[in-house]
Amino acid sequence: MLKHIKMLSPTQILMIVSFLDMFSVGLIIPQLHQQALLLGCSHVLIGIMGAVYSASQLISGPIIGNLSDLKGRKPALLFTFTTCGVAYLLLGITTSALIFFILRFILGVVKQTQLLTRSIAPDYVKEPEQHSGLFGKMSTLSGIGMSVGPMVSGHLAEAFPDNGFTIIAFVVAVIYTINTYLINILPDNEKTSKLSDNEENKREESSVAPKLIDSVKRSFGESVDDLKKVNWVVYWDVFIYRLIISLCMGMYFSSFAVFLKTEHNVSPKYLGYIIAFKGAISSFCTYFIVHINRLYKTDSNATERTFHVFLAITVAFLGMGLASTLYVYILFIIPLAVGGAVGKVTNLEMIVKKGNDEHRGSIIGAAGSVRSLSGVVTPLLSGIISEYMGVPYVIIFAAIFASIGVGISYKIRTSLVPDKHKND
């Protein structure tokens, strides 16, 4: 078995890791709320946990991404997978609400596995044109894992009502142990670390019984100093796009279950089918992202694709918010899933094309932090809108945010057209 695993190519290993990572997330996430209630947490405290998790993701994203640039992406992945595996195991056996809260905070800080996996992937692809295809396949498998995970955890929780969460947490810990092994057998790549041989030797010589606090301070200082070297002005459009899409999707995901239940009387069973349908459409699109990109042969800067993504999402949210029947609502899930899937891959492609190997982890980490920022803001915003205006207006506001993206992407796209003709 291990012999066959070692015969896998680096890209195949990374695709398996992406699937297992999000499969484990799909396993544990649906059960966290109920487990917190069983430990005596109030709904307010559970909400604070979610906000703290997103806030810690927001802060740690650029730092961990930058540390991966400084110390090597493979060592960074090994550290995060190992730490997450231990934290999830402890999460399943603790009976203390305080420890549960602390472990969620720790996971928020170190759970940057998708960020780091996407950051290391281009190091094992020779042709830049193949990046989109690899990102698409990784996103496809991640989506499948996220869709299958909740169904499996639901069966486990029902089959073992007394200790289901402990069993699920143990399974997640095992999965992260497997992922740690898979990352460990990846071949070392000289591009995964920007330290010179002399610097590497010095680090090894000075690593004998290092003081933990001094090591952390030194790494943090190096990260901050290196972040200052990145030309952030070049990436302003990438972060604007990511922020708007994150706000749109955050508003949608924070309210869609309540919306379907209150407006269309959808049962939990059919709610699962709808989630699976959206996940299937998204996975299908990301898998065939190379073929989709062929429709945009002249869109080298991804402005046309971004404009179409925001247009599709805006139409989808308007259709969902105004849908008179459930079937109409489901129909508009298609453009939402397509737009969200293409937008995610396109955003990563823009980062890779605009940047360089030296700071790729930092940029992707910062982009992930933008998404985490929406995770702090959107639950509060959607709650206020639902309370004072009604649940349907949450999706309408999501459409408003998306329409802002339409306007910005259209303006950027048209501003680049004259330069393109001039070069021709």
C-alpha distance (Angstrom), angle and dihedral (degrees) to the residues before:
residue distance angle dihedral
M1 . . .
L2 3.81 . .
K3 3.80 89.4 .
H4 3.82 91.0 57.6
I5 3.80 91.1 47.0
K6 3.80 91.9 53.2
M7 3.81 88.9 53.8
L8 3.81 91.1 62.9
S9 3.79 117.5 107.6
P10 3.82 119.0 -114.9
T11 3.80 91.8 -107.7
Q12 3.81 91.3 51.0
I13 3.81 89.8 50.6
L14 3.80 91.5 50.7
M15 3.80 91.5 49.8
I16 3.81 90.7 51.5
V17 3.80 90.2 47.6
S18 3.82 90.7 50.9
F19 3.80 91.3 52.1
L20 3.81 95.1 46.5
D21 3.80 92.0 45.4
M22 3.79 95.0 55.3
F23 3.81 92.3 37.2
S24 3.79 88.2 59.5
V25 3.81 90.5 47.1
G26 3.80 89.0 51.7
L27 3.79 88.9 50.9
I28 3.80 98.1 52.3
I29 3.80 106.7 30.0
P30 3.85 98.4 67.7
Q31 3.81 90.3 52.7
L32 3.81 99.8 47.1
H33 3.82 96.4 82.9
Q34 3.81 94.4 51.8
Q35 3.80 92.8 44.3
A36 3.80 91.2 51.6
L37 3.81 89.6 52.3
L38 3.80 90.4 51.1
L39 3.81 89.1 53.5
G40 3.81 90.0 55.7
C41 3.80 100.6 -99.5
S42 3.79 117.6 149.2
H43 3.79 122.7 -131.6
V44 3.80 88.9 -106.9
L45 3.81 91.7 54.6
I46 3.79 90.3 47.3
G47 3.79 88.8 53.5
I48 3.80 90.1 49.9
M49 3.81 89.1 51.3
G50 3.78 90.0 55.2
A51 3.79 91.9 48.5
V52 3.81 92.6 47.0
Y53 3.81 90.6 49.1
S54 3.81 92.0 52.0
A55 3.80 91.9 43.6
S56 3.80 92.1 51.8
Q57 3.82 89.4 48.4
L58 3.78 88.1 51.0
I59 3.79 93.4 54.0
S60 3.79 99.2 38.2
G61 3.81 98.1 45.4
P62 3.83 99.1 80.3
I63 3.81 93.1 35.8
I64 3.81 95.4 52.2
G65 3.79 90.6 41.3
N66 3.78 90.0 52.4
L67 3.79 93.0 44.9
S68 3.80 87.1 55.4
D69 3.81 88.0 55.7
L70 3.80 91.3 49.5
K71 3.79 102.7 39.0
G72 3.80 101.1 25.0
R73 3.80 131.9 -83.6
K74 3.78 95.5 -115.9
P75 3.85 94.5 55.6
A76 3.81 89.1 45.8
L77 3.81 91.2 53.4
L78 3.80 92.3 47.3
F79 3.80 90.0 52.3
T80 3.82 95.1 47.9
F81 3.80 95.7 46.2
T82 3.81 92.2 47.4
T83 3.79 93.5 47.5
C84 3.80 93.2 46.0
G85 3.80 91.5 49.5
V86 3.80 92.2 54.1
A87 3.82 92.6 43.5
Y88 3.82 93.5 51.5
L89 3.80 91.3 48.1
L90 3.81 90.6 53.0
L91 3.80 89.7 44.7
G92 3.79 89.4 60.2
I93 3.78 97.1 50.5
T94 3.81 102.6 38.2
T95 3.79 120.1 105.8
S96 3.80 94.9 -172.2
A97 3.79 121.8 96.3
L98 3.82 89.8 -153.9
I99 3.81 93.4 54.5
F100 3.81 89.0 44.7
F101 3.81 88.6 55.0
I102 3.83 92.6 46.9
L103 3.80 92.4 49.3
R104 3.81 90.8 50.5
F105 3.80 88.4 52.7
I106 3.82 91.7 49.9
L107 3.79 90.4 49.6
G108 3.78 89.5 50.0
V109 3.79 89.7 55.7
V110 3.82 99.4 45.9
K111 3.83 103.2 26.0
Q112 3.81 94.5 100.9
T113 3.80 94.2 120.9
Q114 3.81 97.1 126.9
L115 3.79 90.3 47.9
L116 3.80 93.0 51.8
T117 3.80 94.4 42.1
R118 3.80 91.2 54.9
S119 3.78 90.1 43.8
I120 3.81 94.3 54.8
A121 3.82 95.8 41.2
P122 3.85 97.8 81.9
D123 3.81 89.7 55.2
Y124 3.81 88.4 72.3
V125 3.82 97.4 45.0
K126 3.78 117.4 81.9
E127 3.81 100.3 -165.9
P128 3.84 118.1 60.5
E129 3.81 88.9 -148.3
Q130 3.80 88.7 66.1
H131 3.81 94.2 59.4
S132 3.81 94.3 86.0
G133 3.78 91.5 50.4
L134 3.80 92.6 50.8
F135 3.81 92.9 45.1
G136 3.80 88.9 48.5
K137 3.80 94.0 52.2
M138 3.80 92.0 45.6
S139 3.80 90.8 50.1
T140 3.81 90.2 47.2
L141 3.78 92.9 54.0
S142 3.81 90.8 43.1
G143 3.80 89.5 53.7
I144 3.79 92.0 48.8
G145 3.79 90.6 49.8
M146 3.80 91.7 49.2
S147 3.82 90.2 50.1
V148 3.80 96.9 46.6
G149 3.81 96.5 41.5
P150 3.84 98.0 69.0
M151 3.80 92.1 49.6
V152 3.80 92.2 51.9
S153 3.80 93.4 45.7
G154 3.80 90.2 48.7
H155 3.81 90.5 56.5
L156 3.81 91.6 46.2
A157 3.81 92.7 49.2
E158 3.80 90.8 49.3
A159 3.81 94.4 45.4
F160 3.83 92.8 48.5
P161 3.82 106.4 31.9
D162 3.82 94.8 167.3
N163 3.81 101.3 48.1
G164 3.80 103.7 9.3
F165 3.79 94.6 122.9
T166 3.80 92.0 51.7
I167 3.81 90.6 52.2
I168 3.81 91.4 47.6
A169 3.80 91.8 49.2
F170 3.81 90.1 49.8
V171 3.83 90.7 51.2
V172 3.82 89.7 50.3
A173 3.82 90.8 50.3
V174 3.82 89.9 51.7
I175 3.81 90.6 49.9
Y176 3.79 91.1 52.6
T177 3.81 89.6 49.3
I178 3.82 88.3 54.4
N179 3.80 90.5 48.7
T180 3.81 90.2 50.4
Y181 3.79 89.4 54.8
L182 3.82 92.6 47.2
I183 3.81 92.3 51.4
N184 3.79 90.5 46.2
I185 3.83 92.4 58.4
L186 3.80 92.3 51.9
P187 3.80 109.9 114.6
D188 3.79 114.8 -104.8
N189 3.77 111.7 -104.8
E190 3.78 122.9 -159.8
K191 3.81 90.1 -138.9
T192 3.79 92.6 60.5
S193 3.78 91.8 77.5
K194 3.77 130.1 35.4
L195 3.79 95.9 -158.4
S196 3.78 115.2 116.8
D197 3.80 121.4 -127.7
N198 3.81 91.4 -103.0
E199 3.80 91.7 49.8
E200 3.80 90.1 47.4
N201 3.80 91.4 51.4
K202 3.79 91.5 48.0
R203 3.78 90.7 50.2
E204 3.80 91.5 50.4
E205 3.81 91.6 48.2
S206 3.79 92.3 49.7
S207 3.81 94.9 43.6
V208 3.77 95.2 81.5
A209 3.80 105.7 121.1
P210 3.82 94.0 -24.7
K211 3.75 120.7 -167.4
L212 3.78 108.3 -106.8
I213 3.80 96.4 -142.5
D214 3.80 93.5 49.0
S215 3.79 90.4 48.2
V216 3.79 92.8 52.1
K217 3.81 92.3 46.7
R218 3.79 91.3 49.3
S219 3.81 93.3 49.0
F220 3.79 92.1 46.7
G221 3.80 91.3 49.7
E222 3.79 91.7 49.0
S223 3.81 90.2 50.5
V224 3.80 93.9 50.8
D225 3.81 92.5 46.6
D226 3.79 92.3 48.4
L227 3.81 93.0 47.5
K228 3.82 87.8 59.3
K229 3.80 89.5 60.0
V230 3.81 93.3 60.8
N231 3.79 115.3 99.9
W232 3.81 95.7 -128.7
V233 3.82 92.7 177.4
V234 3.80 88.8 71.9
Y235 3.81 91.1 59.6
W236 3.81 101.0 44.9
D237 3.82 93.6 110.1
V238 3.82 91.4 49.5
F239 3.79 91.5 55.5
I240 3.82 93.7 43.7
Y241 3.80 90.3 53.2
R242 3.79 92.6 46.2
L243 3.82 92.0 48.0
I244 3.81 94.3 51.2
I245 3.80 94.7 45.3
S246 3.81 90.5 46.7
L247 3.81 91.5 51.3
C248 3.81 91.8 48.2
M249 3.78 95.0 47.8
G250 3.80 92.5 40.5
M251 3.79 91.2 55.5
Y252 3.80 90.5 47.7
F253 3.80 97.8 47.4
S254 3.80 93.4 44.6
S255 3.80 92.1 58.7
F256 3.80 112.2 18.8
A257 3.83 95.6 94.6
V258 3.80 92.3 51.2
F259 3.81 90.3 42.9
L260 3.81 93.2 53.3
K261 3.79 92.2 46.2
T262 3.80 96.6 47.0
E263 3.81 99.8 36.0
H264 3.80 102.8 32.9
N265 3.82 102.9 18.7
V266 3.82 93.1 -124.9
S267 3.81 116.3 179.3
P268 3.83 121.6 -135.3
K269 3.80 89.4 -106.5
Y270 3.79 94.4 58.0
L271 3.78 91.0 38.9
G272 3.80 86.6 62.8
Y273 3.80 90.0 51.4
I274 3.79 91.1 52.2
I275 3.80 91.6 49.9
A276 3.81 89.9 49.0
F277 3.82 90.8 48.9
K278 3.79 92.3 53.6
G279 3.80 91.1 45.3
A280 3.81 91.1 50.6
I281 3.82 92.5 51.6
S282 3.81 91.5 47.8
S283 3.80 92.5 48.4
F284 3.80 91.4 48.0
C285 3.81 91.2 52.6
T286 3.79 95.9 46.9
Y287 3.80 91.5 47.5
F288 3.81 90.9 54.8
I289 3.80 94.8 37.8
V290 3.81 90.9 120.8
H291 3.79 90.4 59.4
I292 3.80 90.8 46.0
N293 3.81 90.4 51.9
R294 3.79 89.8 54.2
L295 3.79 87.2 68.4
Y296 3.82 87.2 62.9
K297 3.81 101.5 49.6
T298 3.82 92.9 147.9
D299 3.80 94.6 43.2
S300 3.80 95.5 95.8
N301 3.82 94.3 152.1
A302 3.85 93.7 44.5
T303 3.83 93.0 -125.4
E304 3.81 94.0 126.4
R305 3.79 93.3 48.9
T306 3.81 91.0 47.9
F307 3.80 91.2 50.9
H308 3.81 91.3 51.0
V309 3.81 91.0 46.6
F310 3.80 92.9 56.1
L311 3.79 91.0 43.4
A312 3.81 91.7 53.5
I313 3.81 92.8 46.6
T314 3.81 92.7 48.7
V315 3.81 92.2 51.2
A316 3.81 90.3 46.2
F317 3.81 95.0 52.5
L318 3.80 93.2 45.5
G319 3.79 90.3 49.8
M320 3.81 92.7 48.2
G321 3.78 94.3 46.7
L322 3.80 92.9 49.5
A323 3.82 98.1 36.1
S324 3.79 112.2 132.4
T325 3.82 94.9 -163.3
L326 3.78 136.4 31.4
Y327 3.80 91.4 -115.7
V328 3.80 91.0 58.6
Y329 3.80 89.5 48.9
I330 3.82 91.1 52.2
L331 3.80 90.1 48.7
F332 3.80 91.1 58.9
I333 3.81 90.9 50.4
I334 3.81 87.1 76.6
P335 3.84 97.7 66.6
L336 3.82 89.6 40.6
A337 3.80 92.5 53.9
V338 3.80 92.9 43.9
G339 3.81 93.3 47.2
G340 3.79 94.1 46.2
A341 3.81 93.7 47.9
V342 3.81 95.7 46.6
G343 3.80 91.6 42.8
K344 3.81 93.0 54.5
V345 3.80 94.3 51.6
T346 3.81 93.2 41.1
N347 3.79 91.0 53.2
L348 3.81 91.3 53.2
E349 3.80 90.3 47.1
M350 3.81 90.5 53.3
I351 3.81 90.7 53.1
V352 3.79 92.7 50.6
K353 3.82 93.7 47.1
K354 3.80 95.5 45.4
G355 3.78 96.8 44.2
N356 3.77 141.6 45.4
D357 3.79 137.5 -119.1
E358 3.79 92.0 -99.2
H359 3.81 96.6 64.4
R360 3.80 102.7 20.7
G361 3.79 94.1 108.2
S362 3.81 91.2 50.6
I363 3.80 93.5 51.9
I364 3.79 94.9 45.5
G365 3.80 88.7 46.5
A366 3.80 91.4 52.5
A367 3.80 90.6 47.4
G368 3.80 89.4 51.9
S369 3.78 89.1 51.3
V370 3.80 89.8 56.6
R371 3.78 88.1 57.9
S372 3.80 90.2 48.3
L373 3.80 89.5 51.9
S374 3.80 89.1 59.9
G375 3.80 87.7 51.6
V376 3.80 88.6 62.6
V377 3.81 96.8 43.1
T378 3.80 106.7 36.8
P379 3.85 99.8 59.5
L380 3.81 90.2 53.8
L381 3.80 93.4 43.4
S382 3.80 94.6 47.2
G383 3.81 90.2 47.6
I384 3.81 92.1 54.7
I385 3.81 92.2 46.9
S386 3.82 91.9 47.7
E387 3.79 92.2 48.5
Y388 3.81 98.6 48.7
M389 3.81 104.4 24.1
G390 3.79 107.8 21.3
V391 3.80 137.4 -96.1
P392 3.85 96.3 -86.0
Y393 3.81 90.4 60.7
V394 3.81 90.6 64.4
I395 3.80 89.9 69.0
I396 3.81 90.4 43.5
F397 3.80 89.6 55.3
A398 3.81 88.5 48.8
A399 3.81 87.0 56.0
I400 3.82 89.8 50.5
F401 3.80 91.0 53.8
A402 3.80 90.0 48.1
S403 3.81 91.1 50.6
I404 3.81 88.6 56.3
G405 3.79 86.6 56.6
V406 3.81 89.3 51.4
G407 3.79 90.8 54.6
I408 3.81 95.9 45.6
S409 3.81 95.1 45.0
Y410 3.82 91.3 46.6
K411 3.80 91.6 51.2
I412 3.82 92.3 48.9
R413 3.77 91.2 46.0
T414 3.79 94.4 51.0
S415 3.80 92.6 44.1
L416 3.82 89.8 58.9
V417 3.81 95.5 48.3
P418 3.84 96.1 79.2
D419 3.82 90.5 50.2
K420 3.78 89.7 51.2
H421 3.82 93.1 51.6
K422 3.76 90.0 45.0
N423 3.79 90.9 55.4
D424 3.78 90.4 47.9
